[in-house]
Amino acid sequence: MFLQIHSLCSYHATLLNRDDAGLAKRIPFGNATRLRVSSQCLKRHWRETLAGVLDLPGAVRTRHFFSREILPRLTDERGVPMETAEELVRQLARAIIKTSDGTKEPIDESLQMKQPVLFGRPEADYLVALLAECASQENATAALSDRLKTDKANFKTMLREAGHGDLYTGVEGALFGRFVTSDILARTDASVHVAHAFSVHAQDNEVDYFTVVDDLNREEETGAAHANDMDLGSGVYYGYVAVDIPQLISNFTGCERTAWRAQPSGEARSVLSELVRVIATTSPGAKLGATAPYAYADFVLLEAGRQQPRSLANAYLQAVPPRGDVVQTAIDRLRDHLDGQERMYGATAELRTLATTANWSGEPRPEPLASATETALAHVFGE
């Protein structure tokens, strides 16, 4: 079972996602080069918004997990002497974190990891308790070594028994996955698959030249005290997200994918409802003070069913002409492309719902986004 989320969102002059040179990201597609927003950028903003509205365990992606999360809690909250705490934390870090080739030290002298890793808050709680318990033993390092040997194959079970349930990687890990090279940490497959968003028309951007005046040196400096530029673009972006529902329930409950329907789905359903709203209303964007890059989607199409997901991006292989009502033209293109697919393959979804500020001809009839979301989720979870 999959939930697919298609969206169209129009942005004024903005710099939504920059490359290493500070220019707006772009990508060739079909007959034109388009402006682009990377999936990493989108997920980052969605995660931050979800963290503020969900009362569920979160996560941190950091290189400083052991030095700024575990070590201070071990000394300040649990009263472990600094020398013992540092020794135990270093032993733990070396056991948990592995480099890809296994030949390099995974942490430096300050306990900083070589690359950021996603850790769930429940994992942090469990590891602090584990180290504090070992620190109370006569030989703390030997006690930790024994526990690591025991826990290595049962880390998920230990977390569950510690009362943290199955969201040990936090909501972020359950949604967007976690890749690790550790023997102890569990890899989590992403249940939410996010495409890079791109403009449905050819890139429409220009270099904005600006100057700064020195307020305290106007008599001597008659020109600009500073001059610079930034790459700005405007556009209507197509976004696509596919949610693997069995994987999502598995990540939330710890069940096998095949057993997902027998599991409680209340938390996962609440998260999905918020995710749809966040996708439609959360804007990425740099240069916030200079561009106010905030917009809501003008169109959201939700599809639910057991068929393999498929993007509708090919509706825009031929770039939409940059004239007239581009949003309406983009919606009409998507409708025509969807009709063509169904003439070829038959029904490509069991249920569709949509919300839009523009015109939509045919079925399904547009409705408010919250209502469209609830209808789609009711079908997903068999209600």
C-alpha positions as CSV (number, residue, x, y, z in Angstrom):
1,M,0.0,0.0,0.0
2,F,1.3,3.5,-1.0
3,L,0.3,7.0,-0.5
4,Q,1.5,9.4,-3.2
5,I,1.5,13.2,-2.8
6,H,1.8,15.4,-5.8
7,S,2.0,19.2,-5.4
8,L,2.4,22.4,-7.4
9,C,3.6,25.5,-5.6
10,S,4.3,28.9,-7.1
11,Y,7.2,31.1,-5.7
12,H,8.0,34.7,-6.4
13,A,11.6,36.0,-6.7
14,T,13.4,33.7,-4.3
15,L,16.6,31.6,-3.8
16,L,15.0,28.4,-2.5
17,N,18.1,26.1,-2.7
18,R,21.7,27.1,-3.4
19,D,24.6,25.1,-4.9
20,D,28.2,25.3,-3.8
21,A,28.7,28.5,-5.8
22,G,25.7,30.2,-4.2
23,L,23.6,29.9,-7.3
24,A,20.1,28.6,-7.5
25,K,20.2,24.8,-8.1
26,R,19.0,23.6,-11.5
27,I,18.6,20.5,-13.6
28,P,18.1,19.7,-17.3
29,F,14.8,17.9,-17.9
30,G,13.0,17.3,-21.2
31,N,13.5,20.3,-23.5
32,A,14.7,22.8,-21.0
33,T,16.8,23.4,-17.9
34,R,14.7,23.9,-14.8
35,L,15.2,25.4,-11.3
36,R,15.4,22.7,-8.7
37,V,15.0,22.2,-4.9
38,S,16.8,19.1,-3.7
39,S,15.1,16.4,-1.7
40,Q,17.6,16.9,1.1
41,C,16.6,20.6,1.4
42,L,12.9,19.7,1.4
43,K,13.2,17.0,4.0
44,R,15.3,19.3,6.3
45,H,12.6,21.9,6.4
46,W,9.8,19.3,6.8
47,R,11.6,17.6,9.7
48,E,12.1,20.9,11.5
49,T,8.4,21.8,11.1
50,L,7.2,18.3,12.2
51,A,9.4,18.5,15.3
52,G,7.4,21.5,16.4
53,V,4.0,19.9,16.1
54,L,4.5,16.2,16.9
55,D,4.6,14.9,20.5
56,L,6.8,11.9,19.6
57,P,10.5,11.1,20.1
58,G,12.7,13.1,17.9
59,A,16.3,12.7,16.7
60,V,19.5,14.7,16.1
61,R,21.8,14.5,13.1
62,T,25.3,15.4,14.3
63,R,29.0,14.7,14.6
64,H,28.9,15.8,18.2
65,F,26.6,13.2,19.7
66,F,29.0,11.7,22.1
67,S,30.7,15.0,23.1
68,R,27.7,17.3,23.4
69,E,24.8,14.8,24.2
70,I,26.2,11.7,26.0
71,L,29.2,13.0,27.9
72,P,27.5,16.1,29.6
73,R,24.5,14.1,30.6
74,L,26.7,11.4,32.0
75,T,28.6,13.8,34.2
76,D,25.9,16.4,35.0
77,E,22.8,14.2,35.3
78,R,24.4,10.9,36.6
79,G,27.3,12.3,38.5
80,V,29.9,10.1,36.8
81,P,33.5,11.5,37.3
82,M,34.8,13.2,34.1
83,E,37.8,10.9,33.7
84,T,35.6,7.8,33.9
85,A,32.9,9.3,31.7
86,E,35.3,10.2,29.0
87,E,36.9,6.7,29.0
88,L,33.5,5.0,28.8
89,V,32.1,7.4,26.1
90,R,35.2,6.9,24.0
91,Q,34.9,3.1,24.4
92,L,31.2,3.2,23.4
93,A,31.8,5.5,20.4
94,R,34.5,3.2,19.0
95,A,32.2,0.2,19.4
96,I,29.2,1.9,17.8
97,I,30.7,4.0,15.0
98,K,32.6,2.4,12.2
99,T,34.2,4.0,9.2
100,S,33.2,2.6,5.8
101,D,36.6,0.9,5.2
102,G,37.2,0.0,8.9
103,T,40.8,1.4,8.8
104,K,40.4,4.9,10.2
105,E,39.7,6.0,13.7
106,P,35.9,6.9,13.8
107,I,36.3,9.7,16.3
108,D,39.0,12.3,17.1
109,E,40.4,13.3,20.5
110,S,37.4,15.6,21.2
111,L,35.0,12.7,20.6
112,Q,33.8,14.3,17.3
113,M,32.7,11.8,14.6
114,K,34.1,12.0,11.1
115,Q,30.6,12.5,9.7
116,P,27.1,13.3,11.0
117,V,25.0,10.4,12.1
118,L,21.3,10.3,13.0
119,F,20.6,9.3,16.6
120,G,17.1,9.1,18.1
121,R,16.5,10.7,21.5
122,P,15.4,7.2,22.9
123,E,18.9,5.9,21.9
124,A,20.5,8.8,23.7
125,D,18.5,8.0,26.9
126,Y,19.3,4.3,26.7
127,L,23.1,4.9,26.2
128,V,23.3,7.4,29.0
129,A,21.6,4.8,31.3
130,L,23.9,2.0,30.1
131,L,27.1,4.0,30.7
132,A,25.9,5.1,34.1
133,E,25.2,1.5,35.1
134,C,28.6,0.4,33.9
135,A,30.3,3.3,35.8
136,S,28.9,2.0,39.1
137,Q,30.8,-1.3,38.6
138,E,34.2,-1.9,40.1
139,N,35.7,-2.3,36.6
140,A,33.6,0.1,34.4
141,T,35.3,-0.6,31.1
142,A,35.1,-4.3,31.5
143,A,31.4,-4.0,32.4
144,L,30.8,-2.0,29.3
145,S,32.7,-4.4,27.1
146,D,30.5,-7.3,28.4
147,R,27.3,-5.3,27.9
148,L,28.3,-4.3,24.3
149,K,28.9,-8.0,23.5
150,T,25.4,-8.8,24.9
151,D,23.6,-5.8,23.3
152,K,25.3,-6.0,19.9
153,A,22.7,-8.5,18.5
154,N,19.8,-7.2,20.6
155,F,20.0,-3.4,20.5
156,K,16.4,-3.0,19.3
157,T,15.2,-5.4,22.0
158,M,17.1,-3.6,24.7
159,L,15.6,-0.3,23.7
160,R,12.1,-1.7,23.6
161,E,12.5,-3.2,27.1
162,A,13.8,0.1,28.3
163,G,10.4,1.5,27.5
164,H,11.2,3.4,24.4
165,G,9.0,1.4,22.0
166,D,10.1,1.1,18.4
167,L,10.7,4.8,17.5
168,Y,14.3,4.4,18.7
169,T,15.6,6.5,15.8
170,G,12.9,9.1,16.4
171,V,10.2,10.1,14.0
172,E,12.8,11.4,11.5
173,G,14.4,8.0,11.3
174,A,11.0,6.3,10.9
175,L,10.1,8.6,8.0
176,F,13.3,9.3,6.2
177,G,15.5,6.4,7.3
178,R,19.0,6.0,8.7
179,F,22.1,4.5,7.0
180,V,24.8,3.4,9.4
181,T,28.0,1.3,9.2
182,S,27.6,0.2,12.8
183,D,27.3,-3.3,14.1
184,I,25.1,-2.1,17.0
185,L,23.0,0.7,15.6
186,A,20.1,-0.4,13.5
187,R,19.8,0.7,9.9
188,T,16.3,2.0,9.2
189,D,14.9,2.0,5.6
190,A,13.1,5.2,4.6
191,S,9.4,4.9,4.4
192,V,9.0,8.3,2.8
193,H,10.6,8.7,-0.6
194,V,11.1,12.3,-1.8
195,A,11.8,13.5,-5.3
196,H,13.7,16.7,-6.1
197,A,11.2,19.4,-6.9
198,F,11.7,21.3,-10.2
199,S,10.0,24.1,-12.1
200,V,7.5,23.0,-14.7
201,H,8.8,25.7,-17.0
202,A,12.3,26.7,-18.2
203,Q,14.5,28.3,-15.5
204,D,13.4,31.9,-14.9
205,N,16.1,33.5,-12.9
206,E,18.4,36.6,-12.9
207,V,21.3,38.0,-11.0
208,D,20.2,40.6,-8.5
209,Y,22.9,43.2,-8.0
210,F,22.7,45.2,-4.8
211,T,24.7,47.7,-2.8
212,V,25.1,48.8,0.8
213,V,25.5,52.4,2.0
214,D,27.7,53.2,5.0
215,D,25.5,55.3,7.2
216,L,28.4,56.9,9.1
217,N,30.5,57.8,6.2
218,R,28.2,59.4,3.7
219,E,30.3,62.6,3.2
220,E,33.5,60.7,2.2
221,E,31.8,57.7,0.6
222,T,29.4,58.9,-2.0
223,G,29.0,55.6,-3.7
224,A,28.4,52.1,-2.3
225,A,30.4,50.8,0.7
226,H,29.7,47.3,-0.4
227,A,28.4,45.7,-3.6
228,N,27.3,42.1,-4.3
229,D,24.8,40.0,-6.1
230,M,22.6,36.9,-5.6
231,D,20.8,34.6,-8.0
232,L,17.1,34.9,-7.8
233,G,14.4,32.8,-9.5
234,S,10.7,32.6,-9.7
235,G,8.7,29.5,-10.7
236,V,6.0,26.9,-10.3
237,Y,7.5,23.7,-8.8
238,Y,6.2,20.2,-9.1
239,G,6.9,18.1,-6.0
240,Y,6.4,14.4,-5.6
241,V,6.5,12.1,-2.5
242,A,5.7,8.4,-2.2
243,V,5.0,6.8,1.2
244,D,5.6,3.1,1.7
245,I,2.8,2.4,4.2
246,P,4.0,-1.2,5.3
247,Q,7.5,0.2,5.8
248,L,6.2,3.1,7.8
249,I,4.1,0.9,10.1
250,S,7.1,-1.5,10.5
251,N,9.3,1.5,11.4
252,F,6.8,2.6,14.0
253,T,6.0,-0.7,15.6
254,G,8.9,-3.0,14.8
255,C,6.7,-5.6,13.0
256,E,7.5,-7.3,9.8
257,R,6.3,-5.5,6.7
258,T,3.9,-8.3,5.9
259,A,2.2,-7.9,9.3
260,W,1.5,-4.2,9.0
261,R,-2.3,-4.3,8.9
262,A,-2.5,-6.1,12.3
263,Q,-0.6,-3.3,14.0
264,P,-2.0,-0.2,15.7
265,S,-1.7,2.7,13.2
266,G,-2.8,5.7,15.3
267,E,0.6,7.4,15.6
268,A,1.6,6.7,12.0
269,R,-1.7,8.1,10.7
270,S,-1.4,11.3,12.8
271,V,2.2,11.7,11.5
272,L,1.0,11.2,7.8
273,S,-1.8,13.8,8.3
274,E,0.7,16.3,9.5
275,L,3.2,15.4,6.8
276,V,0.7,16.2,4.0
277,R,0.0,19.5,5.6
278,V,3.7,20.3,6.1
279,I,4.5,19.4,2.5
280,A,1.8,21.8,1.3
281,T,2.6,24.7,3.6
282,T,6.3,24.6,4.5
283,S,8.6,26.6,2.3
284,P,12.4,26.0,1.9
285,G,14.5,29.0,1.1
286,A,17.7,30.9,1.8
287,K,17.9,34.7,2.1
288,L,14.8,34.9,4.3
289,G,15.2,38.5,5.2
290,A,15.7,39.6,1.5
291,T,13.1,37.5,-0.3
292,A,10.4,36.2,2.2
293,P,10.3,32.9,0.4
294,Y,6.9,31.7,1.8
295,A,4.1,30.1,-0.2
296,Y,1.4,27.5,0.1
297,A,0.8,24.9,-2.6
298,D,-1.9,25.8,-5.1
299,F,-2.6,22.1,-5.9
300,V,-2.2,18.8,-3.9
301,L,-3.2,15.5,-5.4
302,L,-3.3,12.4,-3.1
303,E,-3.3,8.9,-4.5
304,A,-3.7,5.7,-2.4
305,G,-3.5,2.1,-3.6
306,R,-1.4,-1.0,-3.9
307,Q,0.0,-0.2,-7.3
308,Q,3.6,0.7,-7.6
309,P,4.1,4.4,-7.2
310,R,4.9,6.6,-10.2
311,S,5.8,10.2,-10.6
312,L,3.7,12.5,-12.9
313,A,6.8,14.5,-13.7
314,N,6.6,13.6,-17.4
315,A,3.6,15.9,-17.7
316,Y,6.3,18.6,-17.9
317,L,8.8,17.0,-20.3
318,Q,7.8,19.8,-22.6
319,A,8.3,22.9,-20.5
320,V,5.2,24.9,-19.8
321,P,5.3,28.3,-21.7
322,P,6.0,31.2,-19.3
323,R,2.9,33.2,-20.1
324,G,-0.7,33.4,-18.8
325,D,-1.8,31.4,-15.8
326,V,1.1,29.0,-15.4
327,V,-0.4,27.3,-12.4
328,Q,-3.6,26.5,-14.3
329,T,-1.7,25.3,-17.3
330,A,0.5,23.0,-15.1
331,I,-2.7,21.5,-13.5
332,D,-4.2,20.9,-16.9
333,R,-1.0,19.3,-18.1
334,L,-1.0,17.0,-15.1
335,R,-4.6,16.0,-15.7
336,D,-4.0,15.2,-19.4
337,H,-0.9,13.1,-18.5
338,L,-2.9,11.2,-15.9
339,D,-5.6,10.5,-18.4
340,G,-3.1,9.2,-20.9
341,Q,-1.5,6.9,-18.3
342,E,-4.9,5.4,-17.4
343,R,-5.8,4.9,-21.1
344,M,-2.6,2.8,-21.4
345,Y,-2.5,1.0,-18.0
346,G,-6.0,1.2,-16.6
347,A,-6.6,2.6,-13.1
348,T,-3.2,3.5,-11.6
349,A,-4.6,4.3,-8.1
350,E,-7.5,2.9,-6.1
351,L,-8.4,6.3,-4.7
352,R,-7.7,9.9,-5.5
353,T,-8.5,13.1,-3.6
354,L,-7.3,16.6,-4.2
355,A,-7.3,20.2,-3.0
356,T,-6.6,23.2,-5.3
357,T,-7.0,26.9,-5.5
358,A,-7.4,26.7,-9.3
359,N,-9.8,24.9,-11.6
360,W,-9.9,21.1,-11.9
361,S,-12.1,19.4,-14.5
362,G,-13.5,15.9,-13.8
363,E,-13.1,13.6,-10.9
364,P,-12.3,13.7,-8.1
365,R,-14.0,16.9,-7.0
366,P,-11.7,19.3,-5.1
367,E,-12.2,19.6,-1.3
368,P,-10.3,21.2,1.6
369,L,-6.9,19.8,2.1
370,A,-7.7,18.4,5.6
371,S,-10.8,16.6,4.3
372,A,-8.9,15.2,1.2
373,T,-6.1,13.9,3.5
374,E,-8.5,12.2,5.9
375,T,-10.3,10.5,3.0
376,A,-7.1,9.2,1.5
377,L,-5.8,8.0,4.9
378,A,-9.1,6.2,5.6
379,H,-8.6,4.2,2.4
380,V,-4.9,3.5,3.3
381,F,-5.8,2.1,6.7
382,G,-8.9,0.2,5.5
383,E,-11.6,2.3,7.1
